[in-house]
Amino acid sequence: MSEADPFSQFKDVFFAECSELTSDMEQHLSELQAGDADLEDLNAIFRAVHSIKAGAGAFHYTELVDYSHVFEALLDKLRAGEISIYEDVTQVLFRASDILADLIDAAQNEDQLEAGYGREVKAEMEKLLNATGAVAVPAEDVFPAPEPEQEAVRQAATYLIRFEPHAEVFRHANEPILILRELKTLGDLEVNIDMSRLPDIHTLEPEDSYFSWSLKLTTEASREDIDEVFEFVEDDCKLEIMLAEEEPENPASTEVLPAQEVAEGDPAPASGGSPAKTKNKSASIRVDLDRVDKVVNMVGELVITQAMLSQELEQLDPSRNMRLMAGMEELASHARELQENVMAIRMQPVKSVFSRMPRLVRDLSSKLDKKVRLVMTGENTEVDKTVIEEIADPLTHMIRNSLDHGIGTPEERERAGKNPEGTIHLAAEHRGGRIIIEVSDDGRGINRERVLQKAQEKGLLDGDELSDEEIDNLIFHPGFSTAETVTDVSGRGVGMDVVRKNIMSLGGRISVQSEQGKGSKFTLSLPLTLAVLDGMIVGVGAQKFVVPVNSIIESIRPAASDVMTLFGDTQVVRIRGEYIPLLQVSGLFGVSGGFRDPSQALVVIVELDGGNHVGLVVDELLGQQQVVIKSLETNYTHVEGISAATILGNGQVCLILDIDGLEEMERCRRGGRSLNATDIEQMVEEDQRHSA
């Protein structure tokens, strides 16, 4: 889009809305295909296409307008029950939605699509519209109404309408003059325009709204028909509709225009007025994400400054600076509240990403001749918008992987004693201050023999025997694939390694659990936000580290009798009858001067993503504070066991610990031996037998 385009900011708004509308359409179409839809789903799809058409018309995207018009006409007949809804019609709607999205992208990027693009789908829609042999199905039969009401005999009535558009009408690419023209088709229309708010030409704002209309409509149409004319602008205007006998005593001074002039005149550049009653107005505004990011960064700097001031105040005598201390506490409280509210602005439900997956599953299932059902839970789980944008591709790769490699054909599943229809479960939830997304299937599971064979062919094995977990993790190696042939679905060796790289770049992790013949589960663990977190500052030797507060269970100073060393290198601590493995932070990072004896140090008990507990051996707790997250990958490189960095109040750079990353480092140090509770119990029992 050209920077010199004077309408570029309005086009940006239009295309942003198109993105939301097409996403909503995808969701409603999926419900339609699943048989869970009602009439409101069709209405929602119709409104989305209508809004796109109206906006496209405002910017003269002729091809998009023409296509949307046919799409809209088909939807109108469907929601009126004039065309029955069956599988072929649903497929046409899905393909039409795809073409519409492509036309929008082409308009936004100023691309030229191939001649006749979408012509076949458009012809299919026109064929449905013109089919004379189609059986009309009443809308109430397709979408049963709770209680059908007997339609009253319509008689001509006169309505007085007060219509005052707000500036949002134009920003949403609607045109009031077109609304008046549509209203005129219902009957005899008398139009009165109020121009009392029109300012001097030098103070006129092109984005504002100044005109309003008083309308007198005599019609046999119902009140619902009149409301439908305004349904796309009702949240962007003040609107009053009443029967003529309810006319106010003191109408505003207006200039009368013939209805013919409204029907044939050019669209007005702006409009406005002041009626008595108001429709509920939208309580939301659209803000560019860059502006939100700037506010988030400013809040982050405010948090650092507040921490710096608090640290300086610790050097003062509290008894002589009570008011200053109280003011700093209040500042800290307000800074935290500000940060929470600003971060809430960036939070969005994962539904926007999840809603794309039913279509993917349906299309790939058809292409692969498989029967697959997608079950989604936790779609309303919220996460930072940046995370939302970055997980779409990884999730798509994982769903494709489950469909291609995991789920077998119906015949294969029946031979294995399974339901011929496979199931993929996509779930999201908050856990320990992070978002956990799981993609699981009831398919074949990972064929470890096949994985080992491929790894041997690629020279990835060094002769050591691998555990099941290590074999499973080979699928994340760059260029690794077990597909026999290269297709447009898989086989190129590009997929799971890209998934892992993308997830790690967000400060996240991916793990896999699989049982051959029963299925696989991939688990993504991601931070809720990439901006700030509550951290506990711990000292290890001369170094300081940050432990995320939401991972901490408790901190203890264990007795020497509660600490055990198993088989020479694995330390555990017994807490209330439970044995918890210990991680020496100083040893993992080569920090000198730290306590190595847990009974002389502090042990911070933290929870891993999987629910297991480990203990971090540190020297001391230095205090809790909110810290601003600074990406190491962006500014330096990825460091094992470290998720990010922060700047403390005194300007010192402090590393934020990745708890699960530390556990993985320790496991690798011990040759892959697990740290889960069951294995620890077995190690303790075996150690006790040896001691006896």
C-alpha positions in Angstrom: 0.0 0.0 0.0 1.5 3.3 -1.1 2.6 5.6 1.7 1.2 8.6 -0.4 -2.3 7.1 -0.3 -4.4 9.6 1.7 -6.8 6.8 2.6 -4.1 4.4 3.9 -5.1 4.7 7.5 -8.7 4.0 6.7 -7.7 1.0 4.5 -5.6 -0.3 7.4 -8.7 -0.3 9.6 -10.7 -2.0 6.9 -8.2 -4.8 6.4 -7.8 -5.3 10.1 -11.6 -5.7 10.4 -11.6 -8.0 7.4 -9.1 -10.3 9.2 -11.4 -10.5 12.2 -14.5 -11.0 10.0 -12.9 -13.8 8.0 -11.8 -15.5 11.3 -15.3 -15.3 12.6 -16.7 -16.7 9.4 -14.3 -19.7 9.6 -15.6 -20.5 13.1 -19.3 -20.2 12.1 -18.8 -22.2 8.9 -17.1 -25.0 11.0 -20.2 -25.0 13.3 -22.4 -25.2 10.2 -20.5 -28.1 8.8 -20.6 -29.9 12.2 -24.3 -29.5 12.3 -24.2 -27.4 15.5 -25.2 -24.2 13.8 -28.3 -22.2 14.2 -29.8 -19.3 12.2 -27.6 -16.8 14.0 -24.5 -18.5 12.5 -25.8 -17.9 9.0 -26.7 -14.4 9.9 -23.2 -13.8 11.3 -21.6 -15.1 8.1 -24.0 -12.9 6.1 -23.2 -9.8 8.1 -19.4 -10.5 7.8 -19.6 -10.7 4.0 -21.9 -7.7 3.8 -19.5 -5.6 5.9 -16.6 -6.7 3.7 -18.5 -5.8 0.5 -19.5 -2.4 1.9 -15.9 -1.5 2.9 -14.5 -2.8 -0.5 -17.0 -0.6 -2.3 -15.9 2.5 -0.4 -12.3 1.9 -1.6 -13.4 0.8 -5.1 -12.1 -2.8 -4.9 -14.5 -3.8 -7.7 -13.5 -7.5 -8.0 -13.9 -7.9 -4.2 -17.3 -6.2 -4.3 -18.6 -8.3 -7.2 -17.5 -11.5 -5.6 -18.9 -10.6 -2.2 -22.2 -9.6 -3.8 -22.7 -13.1 -5.2 -21.6 -14.7 -1.9 -23.9 -12.4 0.1 -26.9 -13.3 -2.2 -26.3 -17.0 -1.7 -26.2 -16.5 2.1 -29.3 -14.5 2.0 -31.2 -17.3 0.3 -29.8 -19.8 2.7 -30.9 -17.9 5.8 -34.3 -17.3 4.3 -34.7 -21.1 3.7 -35.0 -20.8 0.0 -32.0 -23.1 -0.5 -31.6 -26.2 1.6 -28.3 -26.7 3.4 -26.5 -29.9 2.6 -22.9 -31.1 2.4 -22.2 -29.8 -1.2 -23.6 -26.4 -0.3 -21.4 -26.3 2.8 -18.3 -27.1 0.7 -19.2 -24.3 -1.7 -19.4 -21.9 1.3 -16.0 -23.0 2.6 -14.4 -22.6 -0.8 -16.1 -19.2 -1.3 -14.7 -18.1 2.1 -11.2 -19.1 0.9 -11.5 -17.1 -2.3 -12.8 -14.1 -0.4 -9.8 -14.2 1.9 -7.5 -14.4 -1.1 -9.1 -11.5 -2.7 -8.8 -9.5 0.5 -5.1 -10.4 0.7 -4.6 -9.4 -2.9 -6.3 -6.0 -2.3 -4.3 -5.4 0.8 -0.9 -6.3 -0.7 -1.8 -4.7 -4.1 -1.2 -8.0 -5.8 -2.7 -9.0 -9.1 -4.3 -12.5 -9.0 -4.4 -14.6 -12.1 -7.2 -13.8 -14.6 -10.5 -15.4 -13.6 -9.3 -16.4 -10.1 -12.3 -17.8 -8.2 -14.4 -18.0 -11.3 -15.3 -21.7 -10.7 -16.5 -21.1 -7.2 -18.4 -18.0 -8.2 -20.1 -20.0 -10.9 -21.1 -22.7 -8.4 -22.7 -20.0 -6.2 -24.5 -18.6 -9.2 -25.7 -22.1 -10.1 -27.2 -22.5 -6.7 -28.8 -19.1 -6.9 -30.4 -19.9 -10.2 -31.3 -23.5 -9.7 -35.0 -23.9 -10.5 -35.2 -27.5 -9.3 -33.9 -26.8 -5.8 -36.3 -27.6 -3.0 -36.9 -24.6 -0.8 -36.7 -25.3 2.9 -38.3 -22.9 5.3 -35.8 -21.3 7.6 -37.7 -22.5 10.7 -37.3 -26.1 9.4 -33.6 -25.8 9.1 -33.1 -23.8 12.3 -36.2 -24.4 14.4 -37.5 -21.4 16.3 -38.4 -21.8 20.0 -42.1 -20.7 19.5 -43.3 -19.8 16.0 -45.5 -16.7 16.1 -48.5 -16.2 13.8 -47.6 -13.4 11.3 -49.9 -10.4 11.7 -51.7 -9.0 8.6 -49.5 -6.1 7.6 -51.1 -2.7 7.0 -49.5 0.5 5.9 -48.0 2.5 8.8 -46.0 5.7 9.1 -42.7 5.6 11.0 -40.6 8.6 12.2 -36.9 7.8 12.1 -34.1 9.9 13.6 -30.7 8.8 12.3 -27.4 10.4 13.5 -24.3 8.6 12.2 -21.1 8.8 14.3 -17.7 9.1 12.7 -17.3 5.3 13.2 -19.8 4.7 10.4 -17.2 6.0 7.9 -14.3 4.3 9.6 -16.1 1.0 9.3 -16.7 1.7 5.5 -20.4 2.2 5.7 -22.2 5.0 3.8 -25.3 6.7 5.2 -26.7 7.7 1.8 -26.8 4.1 0.8 -28.7 3.2 3.9 -31.3 5.9 3.0 -31.6 4.5 -0.5 -32.2 1.0 0.9 -34.8 2.5 3.3 -36.6 4.1 0.3 -37.2 0.6 -1.2 -39.6 -0.2 1.7 -42.1 2.6 0.9 -42.7 6.3 0.6 -39.8 8.2 2.2 -39.7 11.9 3.2 -36.2 13.1 4.1 -35.2 16.0 6.2 -31.5 16.8 6.8 -30.2 18.7 9.8 -27.0 20.6 9.0 -26.9 22.8 12.1 -23.7 21.2 13.3 -21.8 21.8 10.1 -18.8 24.0 11.0 -16.9 26.6 9.0 -14.9 25.0 6.2 -11.6 25.9 7.9 -12.5 23.9 11.0 -14.1 21.0 9.3 -12.6 17.6 10.2 -12.9 15.1 7.3 -13.1 12.2 9.7 -15.9 13.6 11.8 -19.7 13.4 11.3 -21.9 16.5 11.1 -25.2 15.7 9.4 -28.3 13.9 10.8 -31.6 13.0 9.2 -35.2 13.0 10.3 -37.1 10.6 8.1 -40.8 9.8 7.6 -41.5 6.4 6.1 -44.9 5.1 5.1 -44.6 1.4 4.5 -46.3 -2.0 4.7 -43.0 -3.5 5.8 -42.6 -4.7 9.4 -40.6 -2.9 12.1 -38.1 -5.8 11.8 -37.6 -5.0 8.1 -36.7 -1.4 9.1 -34.4 -2.5 11.8 -32.6 -4.7 9.3 -31.7 -1.7 7.2 -29.7 -0.3 10.1 -28.3 -3.5 11.5 -24.8 -2.9 10.2 -24.5 0.6 11.7 -26.7 0.4 14.9 -23.6 0.4 17.1 -22.1 3.4 15.3 -25.0 5.8 15.4 -27.8 7.3 17.4 -31.1 5.9 16.2 -34.7 6.4 17.1 -37.6 4.7 15.3 -41.2 5.3 16.4 -44.7 5.3 14.9 -46.1 8.6 13.7 -48.5 9.0 16.7 -45.4 9.1 19.0 -43.9 12.1 17.2 -42.1 14.5 19.6 -43.6 18.0 20.1 -40.5 20.0 19.1 -38.7 18.5 16.2 -35.3 19.9 15.2 -35.2 22.6 12.5 -34.3 20.7 9.2 -34.1 21.2 5.5 -36.5 19.0 3.5 -35.0 17.1 0.6 -37.1 15.1 -1.9 -36.7 11.4 -1.5 -35.8 11.2 -5.2 -32.7 13.4 -4.5 -31.6 11.0 -1.8 -32.0 8.0 -4.1 -30.1 9.6 -7.0 -27.7 12.0 -5.4 -24.0 11.5 -4.8 -23.0 10.1 -1.4 -22.4 12.7 1.3 -18.9 13.1 2.7 -20.0 13.2 6.3 -23.1 13.3 8.4 -24.4 13.8 12.0 -27.1 15.2 14.4 -28.7 15.0 17.8 -31.7 12.6 18.5 -33.4 12.0 21.8 -32.8 8.2 22.3 -29.6 6.4 21.8 -28.8 2.8 20.8 -26.2 1.0 22.8 -22.8 2.1 21.5 -19.8 -0.1 21.2 -17.6 0.2 24.3 -14.4 -0.7 22.4 -11.9 1.2 20.2 -9.3 -0.1 17.8 -5.7 0.8 18.8 -2.6 0.0 16.7 -0.5 -2.7 18.3 2.6 -0.6 18.0 1.1 2.0 20.3 0.3 -0.6 22.9 3.8 -2.0 22.6 5.2 1.5 23.3 3.0 1.8 26.4 4.1 -1.7 27.6 7.8 -0.7 27.1 7.2 2.5 29.0 5.6 0.6 31.9 8.6 -1.7 31.9 11.0 1.2 32.3 8.7 2.6 35.0 9.0 -0.8 36.8 12.8 -0.6 36.6 12.9 3.0 37.8 10.6 2.1 40.7 12.9 -0.8 41.7 15.9 1.5 41.5 14.3 4.1 43.8 13.2 1.4 46.3 16.7 0.1 46.4 18.1 3.6 47.1 15.5 4.1 49.8 16.7 1.1 51.7 19.9 3.1 52.5 17.8 5.7 54.3 16.6 5.8 57.9 13.0 4.6 57.8 12.1 6.6 61.0 13.1 9.9 59.4 11.5 9.2 56.0 8.2 7.6 56.8 6.2 9.7 54.3 8.7 9.0 51.6 8.6 5.3 52.3 4.7 5.4 52.3 4.8 7.2 49.0 7.1 4.7 47.5 4.9 1.8 48.6 1.9 3.6 46.9 4.0 4.2 43.8 4.9 0.5 43.7 1.2 -0.5 44.1 0.2 1.9 41.3 3.0 0.7 39.0 1.9 -2.9 39.5 -1.8 -2.1 38.8 -0.8 -0.1 35.7 1.3 -3.0 34.5 -1.5 -5.5 35.0 -4.0 -3.4 33.2 -1.7 -2.6 30.3 -0.8 -6.2 29.9 -4.4 -7.2 29.9 -4.9 -5.1 26.8 -2.5 -7.4 25.0 -4.1 -10.6 26.1 -6.3 -12.4 23.6 -8.0 -15.8 23.6 -6.3 -18.6 21.7 -9.6 -19.1 20.0 -8.4 -16.9 17.1 -5.7 -19.6 16.3 -7.7 -22.7 17.3 -10.6 -21.6 15.0 -8.3 -22.2 12.0 -7.7 -25.9 12.9 -11.1 -27.5 12.1 -10.8 -26.4 8.5 -7.2 -27.8 8.3 -8.3 -31.1 9.8 -11.3 -31.4 7.4 -9.2 -30.6 4.3 -6.3 -32.9 5.2 -8.7 -35.7 6.2 -10.3 -35.6 2.8 -7.0 -35.4 1.0 -5.6 -38.4 3.0 -8.8 -40.4 2.9 -9.0 -40.5 6.7 -11.8 -40.0 9.2 -10.7 -37.6 11.9 -12.6 -35.7 14.6 -11.0 -32.6 16.2 -11.9 -31.9 19.8 -11.0 -28.5 21.2 -11.0 -27.3 24.8 -9.8 -24.1 26.4 -10.3 -21.9 23.4 -11.0 -18.9 25.6 -7.6 -19.2 27.4 -5.9 -15.9 27.1 -2.3 -15.2 26.2 -0.2 -12.3 25.0 -1.0 -11.3 21.4 2.6 -11.7 20.3 2.5 -15.4 21.5 -0.8 -15.8 19.7 0.7 -14.6 16.4 3.8 -16.9 16.8 2.1 -20.2 17.7 -0.2 -20.4 14.6 2.5 -22.0 12.4 3.8 -24.5 15.0 0.3 -25.6 15.8 -0.5 -26.1 12.1 2.7 -28.2 11.8 1.7 -30.3 14.8 -1.9 -30.9 13.5 -0.6 -31.9 10.1 1.9 -34.2 11.8 -0.8 -35.9 13.8 -3.0 -36.4 10.7 -0.2 -37.7 8.4 1.9 -39.7 10.8 -0.4 -40.4 13.8 -3.9 -41.2 12.6 -4.2 -44.3 10.4 -6.7 -45.0 7.6 -10.2 -46.3 8.7 -9.2 -49.8 7.6 -6.0 -49.7 9.5 -7.7 -48.5 12.7 -10.4 -51.2 12.4 -7.7 -53.9 12.1 -6.1 -52.5 15.3 -9.5 -52.7 17.0 -10.1 -49.0 17.1 -12.9 -46.7 16.0 -12.4 -46.0 12.3 -12.7 -42.3 13.1 -9.6 -41.0 14.7 -9.5 -38.2 17.3 -7.2 -35.2 17.7 -7.5 -33.2 20.9 -6.3 -29.6 21.0 -6.4 -28.1 24.5 -5.1 -25.0 26.2 -5.0 -24.0 29.9 -3.1 -21.8 32.3 -0.7 -23.6 34.6 1.8 -22.0 36.9 1.9 -18.7 35.2 2.3 -20.2 31.7 0.0 -21.4 29.0 0.1 -25.1 28.2 -1.1 -26.2 24.8 -1.5 -29.9 24.1 -2.0 -31.7 20.8 -2.8 -35.3 21.3 -4.1 -38.1 19.1 -5.3 -41.7 19.4 -3.2 -42.9 16.5 -0.2 -45.1 15.8 2.2 -43.5 18.2 5.8 -43.0 17.3 7.4 -46.0 15.6 10.7 -46.0 17.5 12.3 -48.7 15.4 11.6 -46.6 12.3 12.9 -43.5 14.0 16.1 -45.3 15.0 16.5 -46.7 11.5 16.2 -43.2 10.0 18.6 -41.7 12.6 21.1 -44.4 11.7 20.8 -43.6 8.0 21.4 -39.9 8.8 24.4 -40.6 11.1 22.7 -39.2 14.2 23.6 -42.1 16.5 26.9 -42.3 18.4 26.5 -45.9 19.5 25.1 -45.3 23.0 21.8 -46.9 23.8 19.0 -44.4 23.8 16.0 -44.2 26.1 12.5 -44.0 24.7 12.4 -40.3 25.5 15.6 -39.7 23.6 14.4 -41.7 20.6 11.2 -39.7 20.5 13.1 -36.4 20.7 15.0 -37.4 17.5 12.0 -36.2 15.5 13.0 -32.6 16.4 16.3 -32.9 14.7 16.6 -30.6 11.6 15.7 -32.4 8.4 14.4 -35.5 10.1 11.4 -37.3 8.6 10.1 -40.9 8.6 7.9 -40.3 5.6 8.5 -42.8 2.8 7.6 -40.4 0.0 7.6 -36.6 -0.4 4.1 -35.1 -0.6 2.5 -31.7 -0.2 1.6 -32.9 3.3 5.0 -34.2 4.6 8.2 -35.8 3.8 10.5 -32.8 3.2 12.0 -32.9 6.6 10.7 -29.4 7.5 8.4 -29.4 10.4 9.0 -30.4 14.0 12.5 -28.9 14.1 10.9 -25.6 13.0 8.2 -26.0 15.6 10.8 -26.5 18.3 12.9 -23.5 17.1 9.8 -21.2 17.0 8.6 -22.3 20.5 12.1 -21.8 22.0 12.4 -18.3 20.5 9.3 -17.4 22.6 10.9 -18.7 25.8 8.9 -21.9 25.6 9.4 -25.6 25.5 8.0 -28.6 23.6 7.9 -32.2 24.8 6.4 -35.4 23.4 5.0 -38.5 25.1 4.1 -41.4 22.9 3.0 -45.0 23.3 3.1 -47.1 20.1 -0.3 -48.2 19.0 -2.1 -45.9 21.3 -1.1 -42.4 20.3 1.1 -39.4 21.0 0.8 -36.1 22.9 2.8 -33.0 22.2 2.9 -30.4 25.0 3.8 -26.7 24.4 4.7 -24.6 27.5 4.8 -20.9 26.8 5.0 -17.7 28.9 1.8 -15.8 29.2 3.5 -12.6 28.5 6.9 -11.6 27.0 7.1 -8.3 29.0 7.2 -8.7 32.8 7.1 -11.2 35.5 7.1 -11.5 39.3 10.5 -12.9 40.3 12.4 -14.0 43.5 16.0 -12.8 43.4 18.3 -15.5 44.7 22.0 -15.3 45.4 24.4 -18.1 44.3 28.0 -17.2 45.2 28.6 -13.7 43.8 25.9 -14.1 41.2 22.2 -13.3 41.3 19.4 -15.1 39.5 15.7 -14.7 39.1 13.3 -17.5 39.9 9.7 -17.0 38.6 7.5 -16.7 41.6 4.6 -18.6 40.0 6.9 -21.7 39.9 7.9 -21.5 43.6 6.2 -23.9 46.1 8.2 -23.1 49.2 11.7 -22.6 50.5 13.4 -24.6 53.3 16.7 -25.1 55.0 16.8 -28.9 55.3 18.4 -30.8 58.1 21.5 -32.9 57.2 19.6 -36.1 58.0 17.0 -35.3 55.3 19.5 -35.0 52.5 20.6 -38.2 50.7 23.1 -38.8 47.9 22.2 -41.7 45.6 24.8 -43.6 43.6 27.4 -40.9 44.0 25.9 -38.0 42.1 22.2 -37.6 42.6 21.1 -35.6 45.7 17.5 -35.7 47.0 15.9 -34.1 50.0 13.1 -35.7 52.0 10.1 -33.4 52.7 7.1 -34.7 54.5 7.8 -38.2 53.3 8.4 -37.2 49.7 11.8 -37.4 48.1 12.6 -34.4 45.8 15.7 -34.3 43.6 18.0 -31.3 44.1 19.6 -29.2 41.4 22.9 -27.4 42.3 22.5 -24.0 40.5 26.2 -23.2 41.2 27.3 -26.5 39.7 25.1 -26.2 36.6 26.5 -22.7 35.7 30.0 -23.1 37.1 29.5 -20.4 39.8 32.3 -20.5 42.4 31.8 -19.7 46.1 28.3 -21.1 46.4 27.2 -23.6 49.1 27.3 -27.2 47.8 26.0 -28.8 51.0 22.1 -28.4 50.9 22.0 -28.4 54.7 24.0 -25.2 54.8 22.2 -23.6 51.9 18.6 -22.8 51.1 16.5 -25.1 49.0 13.8 -23.5 46.8 11.1 -26.1 45.9 9.7 -25.4 42.4 7.2 -27.1 40.2 8.0 -28.3 36.7 5.5 -28.1 33.8 4.6 -31.7 34.2 3.7 -31.3 37.9 6.9 -32.8 39.4 8.9 -30.9 42.0 12.6 -30.2 42.2 14.7 -28.3 44.7 17.1 -25.5 43.7 20.1 -25.2 46.0 20.9 -21.5 46.4 22.8 -19.4 49.0 20.1 -16.9 50.0 16.8 -15.2 49.0 17.4 -11.5 48.3 13.8 -10.4 47.8 10.8 -10.5 45.5 10.2 -7.9 42.8 8.6 -7.4 39.4 11.2 -7.6 36.6 11.1 -6.6 33.0 11.9 -9.5 30.6 14.7 -8.9 28.1 15.1 -11.6 25.5 18.6 -13.2 25.4 18.0 -14.6 21.9 17.3 -11.2 20.5 20.3 -9.6 22.1 22.7 -12.5 22.4 22.0 -16.2 22.0 20.0 -19.0 23.5 21.5 -20.2 26.8 20.5 -23.6 28.3 18.7 -23.2 31.6 18.1 -19.5 31.1 14.8 -18.2 29.7 15.7 -14.4 29.6 17.5 -11.6 31.4 16.4 -8.5 33.3 17.9 -5.3 34.6 17.8 -4.8 38.4 17.4 -1.4 40.1 21.1 -0.9 40.4 21.7 -1.5 36.7 23.0 -5.0 37.2 22.0 -7.6 34.5 20.4 -10.6 36.1 19.5 -13.9 34.4 16.0 -15.5 34.7 16.1 -19.2 35.3 14.3 -21.7 33.1 13.3 -24.3 35.7 12.4 -27.1 33.2 15.6 -26.2 31.3 17.7 -26.7 34.5 16.0 -30.1 35.0 16.9 -31.1 31.4 20.5 -30.0 31.9 20.7 -32.1 35.1 19.2 -35.1 33.3 21.7 -34.8 30.5 24.5 -34.6 33.0 23.4 -37.9 34.5 23.1 -39.6 31.1 19.3 -39.1 30.6 18.2 -40.6 33.9 14.7 -39.2 34.8 13.9 -37.1 37.9 10.3 -38.1 38.3 8.9 -39.2 41.6 8.6 -42.9 40.7 12.2 -43.2 39.6 13.4 -41.4 42.7 11.5 -43.7 44.9 13.0 -46.7 43.1 16.5 -45.2 43.4 16.0 -44.6 47.1 14.8 -48.2 47.6 17.8 -49.6 45.6 20.2 -47.4 47.5 18.8 -48.6 50.8 19.1 -52.3 49.7 22.8 -51.7 48.8 23.4 -50.0 52.1 21.8 -53.0 54.0 
